[in-house]
Amino acid sequence: MEPDFKDILLFKTNIQTAEDKSLIAKVMEKHNVKQWTIDQQDVDCVLRIVSPALKLEEVIHLVSKNGYQCEELI
């Protein structure tokens, strides 16, 4: 089943290294986010989350409180 487009959230981040990704993986796991990716090859280090439960502001807060930049990708 394909996700609903309204459940797909895209963010510009500074999550660049394997260590960064590992830390964010723990955050995502703790908050039951099952579908997420980080494109570390992209200049914007795009974080893509599929979640019907999380809201944009919640993701920004979660990532930011762990020391990373995170803003909505427009």
Protein Blocks (a to p, Z undefined) as FASTA:
>chain_A
ZZdfklpccdddfbfbfklmmmmmmmmmmnopabdcddfkbmnlpacdddfkbcfklmmm
mmmmnopacdddZZ
